[in-house]
Amino acid sequence: MAAIFLFAALSYAQAPAPVPSATPALREVTDEAGRTIRIPQNPHRIVSLAPGLTETIYALGLQDLLVGDTDYCDFPPDAQRKPKVGGAINPSLEAIADLHPDLVLVTKSLNRLDTVNSLANLGIPSYAIDPQSVAAIISSTQRLAEIMGAPEAGEALAKDLERHLAGIQQRVASFPRRSALFIVWTQPLISVGKQTFIADALQYAGAVSIVDSAENWPKVSLEEVARLQPEFLVFPDTHTETTPLNIEALSDLPGWRILNAVRNHRYAKTSDAVDRPAPRIVSAIEDLARQFHPEAFANQPDTSHDENDRKDRKQNDRDNVTSPNPVPPPAARSQIAARRDRCHPESLRLLRGEGSAFPSPQPHNVLSSLVASRCPYLLEECPCAR
């Protein structure tokens, strides 16, 4: 509800951007937040304020239009070489303005009202997306292509993604759906609601989430999970090397060890593409489908990973899901424990969208951004950074 309120207010808060003499003609469009805005006919300088948006721009082949993105825009690798404007939650308005963008792309669920209002006051228009399903991600991709003056690229990419999805569904259709628990956070246990694009992605992969909640990021009791006994536990890879998630250690934790999925080591692990609303989610869906239903892909080579994902996969084989995590000396361990006791309640509050600075509960891939913007403790030693 918070996100709806914030962006509903924007329709009254954002005035049409002033038109400099060298700026091409503007056109009026309605973005996915329901705002009527004026943007250039063909934007030439774009700033992205979300990793998923940056990925989409690259997938469309329009990266030459991208003049800046956030500190957390890390895929494809070339995106890391773009000028940075700070985090998605608290970008530097000065850095954005210095890039002279004629359009800033934002997401309704991640970026802040203050940021979008401030951009409007600077005469910089912003366009928001808000996909809630896999199909909506593809539709958003097409709309973004049209907004950026490349409708043909959007149509071609959309058809390719739809064809890829249809192939996955055809392969898994004859097999019973696997019950799964998608794990955003382990302590406390937080999963995804039934109306999120992640839950929808699980269905495309031949699974169904055991969580039947209207909340996007509900807290789930281990007792209820033990009663439902999901066949698979699903973990996204957050690429946080300093605080890797030791999945195998779950068998030593009370509550977790009674889960059949833990006893049988039935873990499905995939890249962070699964929680970014961008075209790469289709590759994550195939990756999950291969783990849920390996028999459906017995005669097909794995095409679910691009070259960068394959390199990551070689370094972190699925049979060895734990990453090396050197044990700090006793003094450091006590400091980390004390820091964890203090900062974890705050990070949980941010995750559940209870902080006034955040428009809505946030998905797993932006946890580091959230904590970095508010947590006074050393991020890489904090469990909140997972």
N, C-alpha and C positions, 0 to 999 in steps of 0.2 A: 504493500500500500504506500510505503514511503516513497518508492521510486515513482509511482503513478502521480503522487501529489507533487513531487518536485518538478517533473517534466511537464505536468499539466500547467504549472505556473509559468513555464517558459513561453507559452504562446502569448502571454501578456507582457513578458519581460524583455523579449528580444525584438528590437526595432529593426527595420530593414537596414542592411549595411550601407554606409555611404559609398558612392561610386566615384572613385578617383578618375581623373580624365583619361588615364591610360588603360583603365579596366574595361574589358569587353562588356557587352550587354548582359544584364542579369535576367534570370528567369525565376519564376515562382514554383516551388515544389513543396510537397508535404512529406516530412520524414516519418520514420517509424515510431516516433514518440507523439505523432499527431500534430506537430508544429508546422505551420505554413511559414516558409522561410524563402529568402531570395539568395540565389547563388549564381556564380558566373556560368554562362552557357557552356564553357569548356575550361574548367579549372586547370591551371598550369603549375601551381605550387600548393601542395597538400601536406598537412601535418596530421599524423595519426596518433590518437591518444589511447590506443588499446592494442595489445599484441595480436589479437584476432583480426583487427582491421589491417594491421601491417601485413600479416600473412595473406589476407585477401588481395591487397594491392599487388603483392608479388605474384600471387597465383594468376592474376589477370594480366600479368606482364606489363603493369603500369608503374613499375618502381621508379622510373625516371621522373614521375610527377611527385614522388615522395621526397620532401625536403627536410623532414624531421619526424622523429617518433620518440617513444618513451624509453626509459632505462630498461624496461622489461620486455621490449620487443627484440627477441633473440632468435627468431626464425623467419626466413632462412638466414644463414650466417651473415649474408651481406647486409641484413637489416641492422646488425650491430655496428656497422660502419656509418650509418646515417647520423646526422647531428641529433643530439639528445636534448629533450626539453624537461627532463625530470620524470617523476612517477606519474602513473595514471590518475592517482588520487589527488596529488598535489603538484601538478606541473608548474614550471616557471612561466608565467605570462610574459615576462620580459624576453625569455629565450624564444618563445613562440613568436612574439611580435618581431623580433630581430630576423626571423626567417621569412618575413613578409608573405605569409600564406594567403591565398585567396579562398581557401576552404580548410576547415578543421573537421576531421571525422571523429565522432565520439560514440560511446555505447550508453544506452539508457541505464543499464544495470551497474555500470562501473564508474563512469565519470560523474563529477559533482555538479550540482546546480550552480554553485559559486563560480566554477570554472567557465561554464557555458555563458552565464550572465556577464562575466568579466570580458570574455571574448566579444560578446555582442557590443559591450560598451566601447571596445576598441575598434568596432566596425568590422570584425572578422566573423563571417557566418560559420555556423557549425551544423553538420548533418548527423542525426542520430539513427543508429540501428537498434533493433530490439528483438532478435530472433528467439523463439521459444521452442523450436523443433528443428529437426534435421532439414525438413523441407523448407522451413523458414530461413535457415542459413543459406540454402541455395538461392532462394528468392532474394534475400538481402544482397547476396553476391551479384546477382543480375542488376539489382537497383543501383548498387554502388558503381558498377561498370557504366551504366547509363548516366549516372551523375557525373562520372569522370570523363564522359565523352567517348566511351568505347563500348557501345551496346553489343556489337558483334562479338567482342571478346567475352562478355558476360554470357551471351547466349551459348557460345561454343563450350565454355567451361561448365555451365549448368547442364548441358546435354551430356557431357562426359561424366560428370558426377552422378547424374541420374542413371546413366547406363551402368556405371560401376556399382551403384547401390542395387539396381535390379539384378545384376549378376550375383551379388552376395545373397540377396533374398531368395533367389532361385535355388541356390545351393543349400541353404539351411531350411528351406520351407518344409521338407519332408521329415525333419527331425523335431522332437519335442523341445519346447523352449526350456532353457536352463534357468533355474531360479538363481538370482545373484544379488549380492549386496555391494553397492558401489561405496567405497570408503573415502570420504573427504578428509576425515580427521578421526584419529583413533581414541584419544583420551581428552575430552569425552567423545563418544562415538557420534559422528555426524555423517549423514548420507545425503542423497539427492531426492527431491520430491518427484511425484509422478508427472508434473507439468513442466519439467525441465528438459532441455534438449539432450542432456546426458541420459536421462531415463529413456528418451525416445531412441537415442543411439543404441542403447542396450537391446531394444526390441529389434532394430534393424540387424543386429549381430546375432539374433536368435536366442535372446535371453529376456528375462523380465525381472525388474527390480522387486524385491520383497517389500519395499517400503511404499505404503499406500498413504501418502501424506500430501495435502495441498500446499504445505510450506515448501519453498524451494530448497532449503538446506536444513532439514529437520534433525533434531537430536533424537537418537534412537537408543533404546535400552538394550543391553546385551541379553537380558532375560527374554525379550521379545524375539531377538535374533536367534537365540537358542531354541525357542519354541518353533520358529519357522524353518530353521536349518537350511540356509541357502546352499546350493550346490557349489557356488563359486564366490570368492571374495575378489572384488575388482579394485585394483590400485592404479592410479595415474602416476606417471613419473614426473616429479616436479623439478628434476635437474638440480636439486640442492645437495651438492656434494658434501657440504660440511655437516649436515644433519640427515644422513640417509635413514630411511625407514627400514628397520630390521624386521622384515616380515616373519622370518623363521622364529623370532623370539616370541611371537604371539602364543605359541604352544606352551610357553612358560607362564602366561598371565592368567589369573583367575577369570573365569567367564569365557575367555576365548578358547581355552583348551577343550571345552566340551563341544565345540562346533565341529561337525563332521568335515567341513571344508578345511579347517585347520589340521585336524588329524590326518586327513588324506592329502594335505598340501595342494589343495585345489585353488590356486591363486591365478588370477588373470591380471597381467601387468601390461600396461600400454603406455604410449607417450602422452605428453601433456596436450596433444592435439585433441584428445577426447573432451577436454573441458575448455576449449577455445572455439567460439562460434565462427569458424572459418572453414574453407574447403577441405583442409587437411583432415577434418574430422572423419571423412569417408575412409581414409586410410586407417584411422584408428578403429573404425567399425569393422573393417576387414580383419585387422589384427586380432580384435576380440573374437570375432566369429571363428577364426582359425583355432583359437584356444577353447572356445565353448564346444565347437563341432569339428575337431580335426579330421574326422572321417569324411566330411563333406568336401575337403580340399585335398584329399589324398593324391590326386593326379594333377594338381595345379601348383606351379611354383608360386612362392610368396611374392606378391607385388604390392603388399600393403605398406611397404616402407620405401621412402626415397633414399638416395645415397647417404644423406646425413643420418637418417634414422638407422640405416643398416650399420653404419659405423658405431653408433651408440649401442646397438644391439649386440655387436661383437664384444664390446667392452663390458657389457652387463648381461650375460646370457641368462635366459629365463630360468634355467635350472639352478642358477646361483643368484637368487633374487636379492641377497643382502650385499651391500657395498662395504668395503673396508671402512672401519670407523675406529681410528686409533683411540685408545683409552687415555684420557688426560690424567696427569698426576693427581694424587689425593687432594692437594690444596685447590687445584683448578676445579676438580669435581665438586667440591663443597661450594665454591663460588657459583658454578653453573647451577647447582641444585637450588641455591638461595635465589638466584636470579629467576629461575624457572618458576619457583613458588610465587614470586611477586608478579611476573609479567603474564603468566598464562591466563588468569582471569580476565585481564584486559584484552588480550588477543582474542579470547573466546567472545567477549562482548562485541568486538569489532566484526568478527566473523558472522555473528548472528544479526548484524545490522542494527545494533542497539545504540551505537554512537551517533550523535547528531550530525557528525561530519560526513556520514556515509549514507547514500540514498537507499541501499537495500542490502540484504545479506549477500555476502560475496562468495564466489566459487573458489576452489582450491588454488587455481593458478595465480591468484592475486594476493594470496596471504602474505607473501613476503613484502609486497608493496604496502599493504595495510599496516603491517607491524613496523616497517621501516619508517612510516610517516608518523607513528604515534609512540612506539615502544622506546623508552630511554635506554634500554639495555643493548648489549652487543648482539646484533642480529644473528650472526653465524653461530653463536653458542646458545641460541634460544630455540626451544622446540616449536615455537610459533612460526619459525621460518620454513618448516617442512612443507 
